[in-house]
Amino acid sequence: MNKSANVITHDVIVVGAGLAGTWAAMIASREGVTDVGVLSKLHPLRSHSGAAQGGIAGALNNVRPVPDTGPRGPLEQIPPGDDLIDSWELHMFDTIKGSDWLGDQDAIEIMVKDAIDIVYTYEHMGCVFSRTPDGRIAQRRFGGHSAPRANYAADWTGHVLLHTTHEQALKNGVKFYSEWVALDLIVEDNVCKGVIAMEMQTGQLVTMRAKAVMFGTGGYGRAWKITSNAIANTGDGVAIVYNAGVPLMDMEFVQFHPTGLYQHGILMSEACRGEGGYLRNKDGDRFMEKYAPDKMELAPRDLVSRSEQTEIDEGRGIGDDGQGIYLDMTHLGREKILERLPQVRDIALNFVGVDIIDDLCPIQPTAHYSMGGIPANANGQVIANAAGDPVVGLYAAGECACISVHGANRLGTNSLLDASVFGRRSGYAIAEFIKGGAALPEIEGDHLTRTQARITRLKSDPASGKGENWAKIARELKQTMTDDCGIFRSDEGLRRALQKVKELQGRFANAHVMDKSNRFNTDVLGAIETENLLTFSEVIVSSALARTESRGAHSRTDHTKRDDEDWLKHTMAHKTDDGTPELSYKGVNIDWEKYPPQERKY
């Protein structure tokens, strides 16, 4: 590291300390790039990867359904030499089908093939997995998967993976900048040259120069009122990249998880259903029999969330507002819940006063995961256009990236896998780029001054004396996205949402903060995050309005069918000079002989 007044220089800057960013930093450092810095706007071990509960996908083939017990039967370990029931090929097909055929099949093949090795690599690094009786890594069912392939550590899987990876990064000499916030990306002539960042402790702005920059900044569920995402998940990475002239891809595809805690959104892991939990409406009916008779509660998340919302909309919801559904795990028994679901039990007890051992738990669909994001290839290289031209020196992986392995809908446990596999591959690609002779590019523009001007404006009193409150703007945005760009969408609602987002953007131009200080100014941070929410929300709504079909998590009430003839393609959104998104499209990589599009039924 080289540090001077307002300038810090590293060979590599990674923005985001979750699994994707930490894997990339760890691998790059281990491969001989000795000067790697990681920025995180909170402590690295508070990154949202740690909130993932249920498992990481990988076709290890350690357990199978007991014969003749049906699709909801218990599991047993596989005797040595027994016939295989799982494979990477089956994992691949499940992922393609789950994506509603919008996933790029070449990238999916890489992910599912790497899955087995990445899980065993975690084990060899010391990750504490739950175990089968003979000591192998335990696996359970998850929605949309044809076999038990969720490799888990009780319901703390993301937590233990993140801790394991962070320890390895520290071991390999990676430097972490905790509570540093990236504000702008420096891209000149299609070359990435660094970021502008703020140290929260002092409020100082710094130009961070690097030969390569990698984004692993996570998702953006905070654009909705009810979300499983942490407070920090405000889509900073996608907004920053978009503002720098890099496109965003498939932003209309946002997944709603079926089991967010009622009125809170906090995640009740899909492992609850993977272990055999039921969904019930106010009449006590297991309603999934109507919507997915073969998979029941273990249908893919988009289908289950729509089924729940249909029950709610038709008057069979629970709670004072009728917006909830019951999650029933009382039949699982105390021993299984305490062994495999201890965290979700604590969550239900602490937030709604329900003990899932004895009582039904109120839940509702919650904004959960972003399938879209920064377009990148399977090596994490960010691309500038539909032709696949690279943005030199810029990489992305994890939820902020769109590679695209999830297409229109992600299967549970493929997110930890995605972040791990492509974070690792990004690390190797970055190391190759740096060791191949990448030079530190000179920065031509005065980016620091422009960023400082944004903060100065927020701290200045409005000329009218009646500036807008950024928190009020954020609340109105979240309600708008929930009402008009949620599980079900329509032309009328999306147009209303777009008009409201533009109105809020206009009002934000007059937003101000009350705290004028520098040290740990969370008022300024909240305003910046709100501006980011407004930026990418316009892309989501515009992309959703243009896509006149229903596919995966994008469900149009006025265009209810999937339309492969017109819409089997990725959306690319570029920011124009007037700030509005310009949409273009990119083909989906499909093996037409092995995995041609077919009707998606469960």
Salt bridges, closest charged atoms under 4 A:
ASP11 OD1 - LYS211 NZ 3.34
ASP35 OD1 - HIS10 ND1 2.63
GLU76 OE2 - ARG64 NH2 2.77
ASP82 OD2 - ARG64 NH1 2.22
ASP86 OD1 - ARG149 NH2 2.70
ASP94 OD2 - ARG149 NH1 2.86
ASP100 OD1 - ARG562 NH1 2.65
ASP104 OD1 - HIS570 NE2 2.97
GLU109 OE2 - LYS113 NZ 2.78
ASP114 OD2 - ARG425 NH1 3.57
ASP117 OD2 - ARG424 NH1 2.95
GLU123 OE2 - ARG131 NH1 2.70
ASP134 OD2 - ARG136 NH2 2.89
ASP184 OD2 - ARG454 NH1 2.98
GLU188 OE1 - LYS193 NZ 2.79
GLU188 OE2 - HIS447 NE2 2.78
ASP236 OD2 - LYS41 NZ 2.58
ASP250 OD2 - HIS570 ND1 2.65
GLU252 OE2 - ARG547 NE 2.67
GLU270 OE1 - ARG273 NH2 3.50
GLU270 OE1 - ARG301 NE 2.41
GLU275 OE2 - ARG140 NH1 2.79
GLU275 OE1 - ARG340 NH1 2.91
GLU297 OE1 - ARG286 NH2 2.64
ASP302 OD2 - ARG306 NH2 3.39
ASP302 OD2 - ARG600 NH1 2.94
GLU311 OE2 - LYS290 NZ 2.76
GLU311 OE1 - ARG316 NE 2.76
GLU314 OE1 - ARG316 NH2 2.40
ASP328 OD2 - ARG280 NE 2.79
ASP328 OD1 - HIS331 ND1 3.96
ASP355 OD2 - ARG345 NH2 2.85
ASP418 OD2 - HIS406 NE2 2.98
GLU442 OE2 - ARG209 NH2 3.79
ASP461 OD1 - LYS516 NZ 3.26
GLU468 OE2 - ARG507 NE 3.09
GLU476 OE2 - LYS472 NZ 2.49
GLU476 OE1 - LYS500 NZ 2.86
GLU476 OE1 - ARG507 NH1 2.92
ASP484 OD1 - ARG496 NH2 2.79
ASP491 OD2 - ARG495 NE 2.86
GLU492 OE2 - ARG496 NH1 3.65
GLU503 OE2 - LYS500 NZ 3.37
GLU503 OE2 - ARG507 NH1 2.95
GLU529 OE2 - LYS41 NZ 2.58
GLU531 OE1 - ARG454 NH2 3.17
GLU538 OE2 - LYS502 NZ 3.16
GLU549 OE2 - ARG547 NH1 2.78
GLU549 OE2 - ARG551 NE 2.74
ASP558 OD1 - ARG556 NE 2.87
ASP564 OD1 - ARG551 NH2 2.81
ASP564 OD2 - ARG562 NH2 2.96
